[in-house]
Amino acid sequence: MRADLSVSFKTAACRAAETTGMTGNTFTPALGRMAPTRFYDPIVAVTRERLWRTLMVMYVAPRPEEVIVDVGCGTGSTELLLNRIEPRARVIAVDPDPDVIAVARRKAEASDAAVEWKIGMGDALPELLGTSVADTVVSSLVFHQCPLAMKRAILASMYAVVRPGGKLVIADYGLQRTGLMRLGFRLVQLADGFEDTRPNAKGILPHLIAQAGFRDVREAEVVSTLTGSISVYVAFRP
């Protein structure tokens, strides 16, 4: 995939949908097969969420009037943190799960956080938002739940929606470097399936990000958790 993805995202997304069946409202719930959505926040807290999410938002470095799109926003924890750091930024949160969006809305309303909520799939961002509209696209704990073709399609969609010179920041399970980390990651694989999670554990995400057309791709942080290591990746659209 090259820099012409802003034009060809729809083809990539359709191919991914045909391959994976992830069309319409079909998606992996926030906790996979592990538990209902209402348990998401307390379960994710054991992954040292406060540390890796703070690091992720640090690399986003929100500024006034910037447009930040969160793909797979889940229960809205990233939105609350972004709003706390820079309330003048325009934050657009996207997730295909109306139940998890409802939880996120309630959290934002309780904190008076201004967020625009959108229900939609990550491989259809340009259809939902338009192209070259975001200064930064951010995502956390989404890619390890997706089939390989969908990982590529979401990255193509992200590339299309971010402006030239814009930034991509992803926090997700990455290369599991030690036996202990691989053992911990088995918990995630049991919840989300081995086929979708295995490429992440082998360190594929930086390669997929570069293939999507992003440049200066780097693994900026690695956080060890009880469920394996979570990496923060940063890249830019040329």
C-alpha positions in Angstrom: 0.0 0.0 0.0 1.4 3.4 -1.0 0.5 7.0 -0.6 -2.4 6.7 -2.9 -4.4 5.0 -0.2 -6.5 8.1 0.4 -8.1 7.3 -2.9 -8.1 3.5 -2.7 -9.2 2.9 0.9 -12.7 1.7 -0.2 -11.3 -1.1 -2.3 -9.0 -2.2 0.6 -11.8 -2.1 3.1 -14.2 -4.1 0.8 -11.5 -6.7 0.2 -11.0 -7.0 3.9 -14.7 -7.3 4.6 -15.0 -10.0 2.0 -12.1 -11.9 3.5 -13.0 -11.5 7.2 -16.8 -11.1 7.2 -16.4 -8.0 9.4 -19.1 -6.0 7.7 -22.0 -3.9 9.0 -22.3 -4.4 12.8 -20.0 -7.4 13.1 -17.1 -6.8 15.3 -15.2 -8.2 18.3 -16.6 -6.8 21.6 -14.3 -4.8 23.9 -13.5 -7.8 26.1 -13.8 -10.4 23.3 -15.2 -13.6 24.8 -14.0 -12.8 28.3 -16.8 -10.8 29.8 -19.6 -8.3 29.2 -18.8 -4.7 28.3 -19.7 -3.4 31.7 -16.6 -5.1 33.2 -14.2 -3.5 30.7 -12.8 -0.7 32.8 -12.0 -2.7 35.9 -10.4 -5.5 33.8 -8.4 -3.2 31.6 -7.1 -1.4 34.7 -4.9 -4.5 35.5 -3.0 -3.9 32.3 -1.3 -0.8 33.9 -3.8 1.2 31.8 -3.0 4.5 33.6 0.7 4.3 32.5 0.3 3.2 28.9 -2.7 5.4 28.2 -0.9 8.4 29.7 2.1 7.7 27.5 -0.1 7.3 24.4 -1.7 10.7 25.1 1.7 12.2 25.7 2.7 11.3 22.2 -0.6 12.7 20.9 0.3 16.0 22.6 -3.1 17.6 21.9 -3.1 21.3 20.9 -6.0 23.8 20.8 -8.3 23.5 17.8 -6.6 20.3 16.6 -8.9 17.5 15.4 -8.1 14.1 17.0 -9.9 11.0 15.9 -9.9 8.0 18.3 -10.6 4.8 16.4 -12.2 2.1 18.6 -12.7 4.5 21.5 -14.2 1.8 23.8 -15.5 3.3 27.0 -14.0 6.7 26.4 -11.1 6.7 28.8 -8.8 8.3 26.1 -11.3 11.0 25.4 -11.5 12.0 29.1 -7.7 12.2 29.3 -7.4 14.2 26.1 -10.1 16.6 27.2 -8.4 17.0 30.6 -5.1 17.9 29.0 -6.4 20.1 26.2 -10.2 20.9 26.4 -9.9 23.1 23.3 -9.0 20.2 21.0 -11.8 18.7 18.9 -12.1 15.0 19.8 -14.1 12.6 17.6 -14.6 9.2 19.0 -15.5 6.2 16.7 -16.6 2.7 17.7 -18.9 0.1 16.1 -20.4 -1.0 19.4 -23.4 1.2 20.5 -23.3 -0.4 24.0 -19.8 0.7 24.6 -20.5 4.2 23.1 -23.3 4.5 25.6 -20.9 3.8 28.5 -18.5 6.3 27.1 -21.1 9.0 26.7 -22.1 8.6 30.3 -18.5 8.9 31.5 -18.0 12.0 29.4 -21.2 13.7 30.5 -20.2 13.1 34.2 -16.9 14.8 33.5 -18.3 17.6 31.3 -16.0 16.4 28.5 -16.9 17.7 25.0 -16.6 14.7 22.6 -18.2 13.9 19.2 -19.4 10.3 19.2 -19.7 8.3 16.0 -20.9 4.7 15.6 -18.9 3.1 12.8 -16.3 0.6 11.7 -12.6 1.5 11.7 -12.2 0.5 8.0 -14.8 3.1 7.0 -13.5 6.3 8.5 -13.4 8.4 5.3 -17.1 7.5 4.6 -17.9 8.5 8.2 -15.7 11.6 8.6 -14.2 12.6 5.2 -10.6 12.5 4.0 -7.6 14.5 5.4 -9.7 15.8 8.3 -7.6 14.8 11.3 -4.4 16.2 12.8 -3.9 13.0 14.8 -5.5 9.6 14.7 -5.2 7.5 17.8 -6.2 4.0 18.7 -5.8 1.7 21.7 -6.3 -2.1 22.1 -8.0 -2.5 18.8 -5.6 -4.1 16.3 -4.9 -7.3 18.3 -8.6 -8.1 18.0 -8.8 -7.8 14.2 -8.0 -10.3 11.4 -4.9 -9.5 9.4 -6.8 -8.2 6.4 -8.9 -5.9 8.7 -5.7 -4.6 10.4 -4.5 -3.5 7.0 -7.9 -2.0 6.0 -8.2 0.0 9.2 -4.7 1.4 8.7 -5.6 2.3 5.1 -8.7 4.1 6.5 -6.6 5.9 9.1 -4.1 7.0 6.4 -7.0 8.4 4.4 -8.5 10.4 7.3 -5.3 12.0 8.6 -3.9 15.2 7.0 -0.5 15.2 5.3 2.0 15.9 8.1 -0.5 14.5 10.6 0.3 11.9 13.2 -0.7 8.3 14.1 -0.4 7.0 17.7 -1.4 3.5 18.5 -1.2 1.6 21.8 -1.7 -2.1 21.5 -0.2 -5.5 22.3 3.0 -5.7 20.3 6.0 -8.0 20.1 6.1 -10.2 23.1 9.8 -10.4 23.7 10.1 -12.8 26.6 8.6 -16.1 27.7 6.9 -14.4 30.6 5.3 -11.8 28.3 4.1 -14.5 25.9 2.7 -16.5 28.8 0.8 -13.4 30.1 -0.5 -12.7 26.6 -2.1 -16.1 26.5 -4.9 -14.6 28.6 -5.6 -12.1 25.8 -5.4 -14.8 23.2 -8.0 -16.9 25.0 -10.4 -13.9 25.0 -9.8 -12.7 21.5 -8.6 -15.7 19.6 -5.2 -16.9 18.6 -5.4 -16.3 14.9 -6.0 -12.5 15.2 -3.7 -11.9 18.1 -0.7 -14.0 16.9 0.6 -11.4 14.3 0.7 -8.7 17.0 2.7 -11.0 19.3 5.2 -11.5 16.5 5.7 -7.7 16.1 3.9 -7.1 12.8 2.3 -3.8 13.6 5.2 -1.5 12.7 5.5 -3.2 9.3 1.8 -2.9 8.6 1.9 0.8 9.6 4.7 1.4 7.1 3.0 -0.6 4.4 0.0 1.7 4.8 2.1 4.6 3.7 3.1 6.1 7.1 6.7 7.2 7.6 9.1 7.5 10.6 7.4 4.5 12.3 8.7 3.8 15.7 7.9 1.8 18.8 8.2 4.7 21.3 7.3 2.8 24.5 6.9 -0.7 25.8 4.9 -1.3 29.0 5.1 -4.7 30.6 1.7 -5.9 32.1 0.2 -9.0 33.5 -1.3 -9.7 30.1 1.8 -9.2 28.0 3.6 -6.1 26.9 1.7 -3.1 25.4 3.6 -0.9 22.9 3.0 2.7 21.9 3.7 3.2 18.2 4.1 6.7 16.6 4.2 7.4 12.8 3.5 10.3 10.5 1.7 10.8 7.2 4.0 12.3 4.6 
